[in-house]
Amino acid sequence: MMSKSNTLDALEGSTTDPSLIDLEEPGSAPEASDALPKPALIGLVAIVILAVVIPWLVIESKKEQVIGDLQQRMTITVSARAEVISTWLDGTARLADRLVESELFRLFATDVDEAGGVIDPSPQSEDTQSTGLGIALLEQLPYMERVLTDFAISADFRAGYIVGKAGIAYVSSGGAPALRTEQSEIALDVLATGKRRFGPPQATAAGLVMDIYIPILPAASQTEEAQPVAVLIVAAPVATKLAESLAPRPLAPEGEKLHLVHKSAEGLVELLPTKIPEVQALDDSGAIPGSGNQAFVAGRSLDGETAVYARAALISGEGFWAVLEMNRASAHRELRNFATVVMVAAALVVFTVVAVFGAVWAKMRSNHNRLMAAQFKHLAARIQTQKRFLDSINSSIADYIGLKAADGSYRYANKAFAEAVGREPDEMIGLDDIALFGQGTADRLALTDQKAIEQGNVVTFNEEVYLNGVQRQLQFSKLPFHDEHDQVNGIVSVARDVTELVEEQAKRDRAVRQMVTALVRAIELRDPYLAGHSRRVASLSVAVAKRMQLAREDVATVEIAANLSQLGKLAISRKLLNKPERLNDQEIAEVRKHLDHAAEMLRDIDFELPVLPTIYQMHERLDGKGYPAGLTENKILMTAQILGICDVFAARVEPRSYRAGLSSEEAIKILGDNGNRYSSQIVAALDEVIGSVAGEKLMAGLPANAD
């Protein structure tokens, strides 16, 4: 049987190679007896000139149309994107309306404003001395801070402040950093104008953050024209939403890119929510806006490296612009293709005219024409012979081979493919995957077709399909099919029935899991504590591996290794394992042999995964002070690092007969404080798992501390 790679190679190279055709020497043809007359030559030259001038005029007209269409499309696109971002900013700001419209906050802010914009209970203030207002406000302050903190948490704001006319934040949310001078200045401007503002974006450890300044009106005021008495400042995280807004459109043309630019007192910056640094200064060059919306221009890109067309749209009136760039080379591709078509057409016209004149000139060369006709007949026979040869090869291949056109309909199917779906090869022509496999399977296959086209090479995957009503597992390999212009106009699909292989692998996986279960049961019969510890470490390790988005094979490795991590301790004395006093050096060395015992027990088992190395390295540490080999840094498997950290965490929080277990917060802090020994990335993922609902359930299953 021909292998799958050979099958694809045969299909890719199925076009007849002219070098394989042995053309016979036609011999010398008789020379023309007459030359072309002078009028014919003049007419030929005139036609050639027209074939050059007319295409040039057509191409110039097409160029104006392409640029005009591009300008209109970019104007619509950037305006829509700007509107989306503006709407989102307004919506984020409106989250704070329920706070600034609260009569409680407005009354509190009004009282503070009457007290001079600060809360000062000292007797030096004549106002507060006469009214006692400062002391009353001071008594209300803890409650107002708690309300502001709860609001910031519920609305997912990083910080919140209430700023008075003194430019000082007299109420701050819990954990909020000190108010910066820039924030105070903007707040005072908002107090003066009464208009909401958005502050300049800031790159923080938690991501890109933007301050929103919202005026707080006096208590009982019924109009927005009233003079504000305070300003609410909330720090909104914007990285995720901006990344979504700046992401390429699903059907965006190649070369299109959207930028978000902010203009502040320091100059122009670009916001890059998915990169570091997230705020990048820009030179005053390229397609950068000045004020208002910018017309369609041709220039350099924001990075100054690429020739682009650009269109900018003002977003919120606060110095933000959406700048849409289109790579000029990509934008001109359609024009180049059109120019190619026009020039080819012109060349064909010239060729046709020349051919006509040549036919007249070669009228007397009939003998030569007969020889050429015989030669082409021989060529056609050779091509037909090679076609039959390739058809016989494809018919003998057991793999299912098909060629789909761009519209998804089959243009070719070999005999094996047709028999698999219960049809004749001729009946397959014109059918699509919906007709052969049903809507659901067809939708999944369409996604892989698109993936093969995007990657431009072979895509291999397994798919469950029904063939003649029987469920089968097929391994597909797909490859884009190119025409003579190197344009994709179809998909070559080769499938192989791997049902028996998949079922055999499933049986093997079940056998491995049953064996692991039996070994865990053996641990449990010997020492229930070790079995419970193993299951807890397995649950934590699997959750951490999934949180870190490790591959499916790594998650399976962690799960099996965690369940078997305590197997070697069956060979260690229980008295030594449960000894309440500190172990001496000899006893420590004896306990550490449990890894060698586990390796001896498991060495003849083929897990097809690095289970044994993961167990053997679980006590290695980044600083090289672990055991048994003293490995460091990247020499330790990621799966072993996860298992080791979860093992230490579980050991810390589980109570023993001679000590109480630590809280999860204390255990995480110990791991975090030892960053030279434990990966901070894994510790952070474990902390997230413990804080989740599943983590809380797992921690709730811990045995209670002994009294």
N, C-alpha and C positions, 0 to 999 in steps of 0.2 A: 504493500500500500504506500502511496506517495505521502510524505509527511505534510503537516499543515503549512510549514514555511515554504516547502517546495511547491505546494499548490498555489500559494500566493505569488511566489516568484514566477510560476508558469503563467498565471493570469496577467500579471503586470507586463510580462514580456511576450504576450500573445500576438502583438502586432508583428507582421511579417518583416523580417530584417532583409533589406534589399541585397545585403552582401551574400545572403544564402541563395539568391537566384542567379543562375549561371546564364547570363545573356550571351547569345551567340553573336559573333561579329557579323554585322550586316553587310559588310563589304562597302566598297566605294559607290556612292550614289552619283548619278549623272549630273553634271553641272547645268545650271540654268543657262539657257541660250540667250536670253535678253535681260538687260538691266531695267530697273524701274524707270519710267519716264519722269521728266522734270516736274510737270504739274503734280504728279502723284507724290513726289518727294516734298514739294511745298505744302501740300495738304497734310502730309504726315507730320511735318514740323509744326504747323498751326495747331493740329490736334494735341500734340505734346505740350505746347505752351498753354493751351486752354486747360489741359489736365493738371497743370501746376497752379494757375491763377485761381480757377474756380474753387478747388479744395481749400486754398488759403483763405478766400473770402468766407467760405462756409465754416471753417474752423474758427475764425475770428468772431463770427456771429454766435457760434455755439459757446465760445468762451464767455461772452457777455451774458448769455443766458445762464450758464453754470454759476458764474459769480453772483448774478442776481438771485438765483434760487438759493444759493448758500447763504447770502445775506439775510434773506427772508426767514429761512429755517433757523439760523443762529439767533436772529432777533426774537422769534417766537420761543425758542428753547430757553435762552438765558432769561427772558422775562418771566417765563413759567417757573424756572428754578428760583429766581429771586423772589417771586411771589410766595413760593412754598416756604423758603427760609424765613421771609418776613412774617408769614402767618404763624410759623412755629415760634418765632421770637415773641410775637404778640401773645400767643397762647401761653408761653412760659411766664411772661410777665403777668398775665391775668390770673395765674395761680395764686399770686399774692394779693389779689383784690379782696378776698374774704377777710384778710388780716387788716389791710389799710381801711376797709369799709366798716370794720368792727367799731361800734360806738365806744367799747371799752378802751381800745387802743387810741382812738381819736380823742377821747376825754383825757386819757393819761398824757398823750402828747401835747394836748392843749394846756394842761396844768404845768407840764415841764416848760413849755414855751413861755407861759406867764411867769415862771420862776427864773427866766433868763436863759433857757436852753440847756441847763445843767441841773442835776439833783444835788443841791448843796444845803445840808441841814445846819451849817455853822451859824452862830449868832451874828457874824459880820454882815450877813445879807439882810438888808432892811426889809425886803419883801417877805422873805421867809420868816424873819423874826416877828413880823407883825401878824402873819397869817398861819404860821406853823406848817406851811405847805410843803417845805422841803422834807420835814420829818415824815409827813404822810406819804409823800412820794417814795421816800426811802423804804417805808414799810411795804409798799406795793411792788417794789422793784423785784424781789425774788419771784413773785408770782408771774410778773410780766416776762421775766427772763425764761421761766419754765414754759410759758405759753409760746414764746418765740422759738425756743428750742424744739418743742414738740411740733410746731408748724414746719420748721426747717427740715426735720427728719421726715415727716409725712409727705412733704412736697419734694423730697430728695434734693434739697439745697445744701451746699457745703457749709454755709455760714449765713447768719442774719444779724443786722444791726439796725437800731433806731438812732438817727443822728439829728440833733437839734441845731438851732441857729448859731450855737457856739462852735459848730463844726466838730463836736465830740460825740462819740457813740455812748449814750447813757444806758442803752440796753443792748446786750449781745447774746447770741445763742451760745449754748454750751460748747466749749472747744474751739470757738471762733478765734482766729489770730487777731492781733492788734490792728486797729484801723490804720491804713496807710495815709500818708499826706495827700496822695493823688485822689484817694477815695473821699477824703474830707472836702477837697476842693470841688470835686464834681457834685457832692451832696449840697454844698452851699450854692452852687449854680442852679441846681434843681429847685432849691428853696426860693431862689430869686425868680426863676422863670415859671415854676409850677408845672413844668413839662417832664414827663418820664424820659429817662435816658438809659442807654446801654453803655457800660464802661468798656475799656479796652480789654481784649482777652488776655488771660494770664496762664502760662504753663506751670502747673503745680505737680506735686508728686502724685496727686489723685487724677491727673489728666487736665485737659483744657477747661478753664473756668471763666465765666463772664459775669460781671456784676450788673445787676439791674437796679436802677434807682427809681423809686416810686414815691411821689409826694403824698403826705398824709395831711388831709384837710382838717380844719378845726371841727370840734364836736358840734353837732346839730347844724352844720352848714348844708345848704340845699343846692348849691351850685358849684361846679368845678372851677369857676372863676375866682373862688376864695383863695386868699393867700395861704400857702401851706404852713403848717406849724412844725413839721418834722419830715424826715425822709427815711423810708424803709429801704435798706440795701440788702439784697439777697444774692449770694454767689451760686450761680446755676452751673452744673456740669454740662458741657455742650459737646464734648468730643464724640460721643456715640451718634448723636443726632446729626452733627455736621458731617461725620463720616458717611452716614446714609445719604445725606443730601448731596454730597460731592461725588458719590459713587457713580460710575458710568451707567448710562441708561442701558437697559437690556438690548435695545436695537440701535444703540448709538453707532454712528459711522466710525470707521477706523481713523485715529488721529484726533478725535475730539476729546477735550479735557476741560473740566470746570475747576476754577480756582475761586477762593474766597479771600478778598483783600480788605484790610482795615487801614484807615488813615487816621493817625493820631498826631499829637504834638511832636512826637519823636520821629515821625515819618511813616512810610508805608511798610506794612508787614503782611505776609501771607499766612493763613491759618492752615496747618497741616495736621488734622486730628489723628491720622494714622501713622505719623512719623515722629522722629525725635531729631532736632527740637520741633515742638508743635507750633511755635511761632517763629517765623523766619523773616528777617529784614530783607527788603527789596531795594534795589537801586532805582533811581527815578528815570527809568528807561523802559522800553518795550511797550506792550499794550496795557498801560496802567491808567486808570481813570483819573480825571482831574476833579470835576464836580458834576453832579447829575449823571444822567445816562450818557454813555459814550457811543458815538456812531461806529459803524462797521469800518474797521481799519485793517491795513496790512502792515505788519511790522515784525518785531522780534517777540518771542515768547517771554513770559515773566522771568524765566531763568536765563534769558538772553542767548540761548544756544540754538534755537530753532526758528525758522521762518514760519509765521502763522498768520491767519486771519483771526481777528478778535472782535468781540462785542461785549460791552460791559453794561450792567444794569444796577442802579442804586437800589439797595435793599430796604433800609429802614430810616434813612435820613440821618443816621448816626455815624456816618463814615464807613459803611460796609458796602462793598460791591461784589456782585457775582460776575466773574470774568470768564467768558467762554472762549476757548482757543480751538482753532482747527488747523492742524498741520497742513501747510500749503501743498506739500508733496501729495498727501492723501486726498486733499480737496481737488487736485488737478488730475487725479487718476482717471476719473470718468472722462475728462477732456482728452487725456492722452489716449485712452481707449477709442474715443470717438475719432480723434485725429488719425489713429492707426487704421480704423475702418475706412475713413474717407480716403486716406492715401492708398490703401489697398484697392479700394474701388476705383480710384483714379488710375492706379497701376493696371488694374484689370481692363479698364477701358483702353488704355494705351496698348496693353498687350493684345486685346482683341483686334484693335485697328491694325496693329503691326501684323497680327496673324492673318488678317484679311489680305493686306497687301502682300504678305509673304505667300499666301495661297495663290494669288494671281501670278506672282513672280515664279512660284514653283510648279506652275501648271504643267510644264513640260517634264517634270521629274516623276512621272507616274511609276516608273519602275522602283524608284527609291521608296515611294509611298507604299507600294505593295510589300516591299521587304519590311518596312516598319510595322505594317499591319500584322504580318506573320509573327514578328517578334513580340508584339503586345499580346497576341493570342497565346503564344507560348508562355508569356509572363502570367496571364490570367489562369492558365492551366496549373502552373506551379503554385500560385497562391491558393487555388481551390484544393490542391493536394495537401498543402500544409494545413489548411483549415480542417479538412477531414481528419488529418493526423491529430491535431489538438482536440477535436471533438471526441475521437476515440480514447484519448488519454483521460479527459474529464469524465467520460462515461464509465470508465473503469475505476474511478476514485470513489471510495466509500464515504468520504466526507461530503457534506451538503454544501454545494457551491451555487451561489446566485449573484447576479449583477442587477442592482437597482438603479433606476434613473433618478434624476433630481426630484421628481414628483413622488418618489416612493414606490412606483410600480416596477415590477420585475421585467427586465429585458432578456434575461437568460437564466436558466436553471438546469443543472445537470440531472442525470437520470436518478441518482441516489436521492437528491433533494425532492424531486417530484414524487418518487415512490414513498418517501417519508411522510408527505402530507396527503397521500392518497390521490394524486393527480398525474396526468401525463405531462411531459416537459412542455409540449405546445400549449397546454391549458394554463400553464403558469404565466405565460407572457401577458402582461397588462394587469395582473393581480397585484395586490399590495399585502402588507403584513396583517392588516385588519381582516382581510378575506381568508388568510391562511391560519392565523393564530388567535384572532379575537382582539377586541379594543384594548384591554388592559395590557396584554403582552406587546401589542403593537406600539403603545405609548412608550413603554420601557425601551423597546428596540429603537424607537425614533431618537431617544435621548443619546443612545450610544452612537447612532449614525452621526448626530451633530458633534459628539465628542471626537469621533474619528476625523471629521472634516476640520475641526478647530486645531487638533494636534498635528494633522498632516501625516500621521504614520499609523501603524497597526495598533488597534485597541482590542484587547482580549478580556473576556468576562464570561461568567457562567450565568445561565438563565433557565428558569423552569418553564417548560412549554408543554402543551398537549399535542401529540402527534397521533392522528386517527383515534382520538379519544383516550389515549394512554399518556399518563404524566411521565415526562422524561426530562433529564438534566442535559442541556446542551452547552458545550463550550464554544462560544462565538469568537471569531477573529474578523475584524472589519478594517478595511483599507479604502481611503478615497481614491476614486478612479479619475484620472486627468485626461483631457483631450489633447489634441496637438498644440493647443495654445497654452497648455499647462493650467487650464481652468478645471475646477472640480465639476464634473457633470454626472456623478453617480457614486455608488458604494459597492465594493466587492465584499461579499459576505461568505465566510467559510465556517461551517459548524460541524462539530463532532459530538456524537452521543457519548457522554461520560457518566451515564446514570449508574452503571456498576461501580465505577471508581468513587463517585460521591457516596454511594451507599456503603462501600467498604470503609471509606474514611469516617463516616458517621458511626459505624460499628466500632472502629478503633477508638474514636473519641469517647464513646460510651464505656468501652472497656477500661480506658484510662481513668475515667471518673469513678467507675465502680471500684477500681483498685485503690484510688485515693481515698474513697469513702471507707473501704475496709481498713486501710492503714490508720485513718483518723479514729475509727472505732477501736482499733487495737490500742492507740494512745489513750483513749477515753477509759478503756477497761483497766489500764495500768495506773493512770493518774487523771481523774476527771478535770483537775485544775488545768493541766497542760492542754487537754482537748478544748476546754472553754477558751483558754488563751489563744489557741491556734485559730479557732473560728472567729474570734473577735479581731485578731490581726488580719485574717483573710478578708473580713467584711470591710475593715478600714482600708486595707491596701487596694482592694478592687475599687472602692469609691474614690480614693485619691488618684489612681491610675486613670479612671474615667474622667475625673475632674480635669486632669492634665491633658486629656484628649490623646492618650497613647493609643497605639495600634491595637487591634483586636488580639493579635498574638501576644503582645506584651501584657494585656489585661489577663489573658488566660494563664500566662506564665506566673504572674504575681499571685493569682488565686490558688493554683496548685502548689506553688512553693510555700505560701503562707500556711496552708493546711498541713503540709509535711514538715514545717520548719522545726517542730519540736520532736520529730521522730527519733533523732539521735539521742535525746535525753532518756529514752527507754533503757539505754545501756549504762546510764549513770545512776549511782545509788540515790534512792529517794531521801535517805537520811542526809546525804550531802546537799541535794537540791533544796531541801526544806530547812537547812541549818539556819537558825535565827542569828547566830553570831557572824562577824565578818570572817570570810574565808581567808586562809593563809595562801601563800604563793603556790604551794603544791596542790592545794584543793582547787584553786582557780584554774591551774593548768589542767587538772582532771576534768573539770566542768567544760572547759573549752574544747575538749576532745569530742563533744557531742556532734560537732560538724563532721569530724572524720568518721564517726559512727554512722551518721546519716548518709554520707557519701558511699560508705561500704554497703549499706542496705539498699541504696537506690541505683548503684552504678550500672547494673545490668538491665535497667528499665529504660526503654527508648520512649521518652515523652514527645519527641520531635519538637521540643521547645527547650530553651536554656533553663530548665527547672533546677537541675543540680548546681550549676554555677551560681544561680541566684541565691539558693540556700547557703552555699559555701561562702559567699561574699557578704551575707547580711550583717555581719559584725565588723566589716571594714569601715573605716571612717575617712573623711576627706583629708584630714591632716596626717594620714599615714599611721596613726596610733591605734588602729583597730587590729583585729586578728582574723584569720590565721596568717595572712601573707603580708600585712602592712601596706595594702594598696592605697593609692592616693587619687583624688580628683576624678578625671575621666576614665581612669583604669577600672573603676568600679561600675558595674552594670547599673543602669537606671532602675531596673526592676529590683536589684539588690538594695539600692539606696532607699527605695520606697518601703520595702519589706523591713529593713533595719530600723527606719524612723518609726514606723507603725508598731514594731515590736517594742521599742523603748517606750513609746507613749502608752501602750497597753500595760506594760509592766509597771509604769509609774502610777496609773490611775486604779489598778486592781489592788484591792487590799490583801494583805498577807496576815498570817497568824501572829507575826511579830511587829506589824506596823499597819497603819491605816493608809488607804489609797489617797493620792493627791487629787485635787480637782482638775478638770480638763484644762482650765485656764492656767493653773500652775504648771502642769506638764508641758503645755505649749510654750509657755514663757521660758522654761528650762531649755527646750529644744532651740527656741529662737535665740537665746543668749549664747548658744554654742554654735554660731554660724561657721566657725572654722572646722567643725566636725560634721555638721548636718546641712544638707542643701536647703537654703532659705526658700527656694521655689517649692520644694516638696512640703516643707513645714507650713508655708502659706496655704497650699492646697489642702493639707490636713486640717488646718484651722477652719477653712471654709466648709469642709465636710462636717466637722464637729458642730458647727453653727447651723447646719441644715436640719430639716425635719428628720431625715433618715439618721443623721448623726445623733440627734437628741434621743431617738428611740434606742439606738445602739448603746449610748451611755446609760440610759435608764435600765438596761439589762445587766449592769454591773452588780456583783454581789455587794451587799451592804457592809460597811466597815464594822469591825468588831468593837463592842463597847469596852 
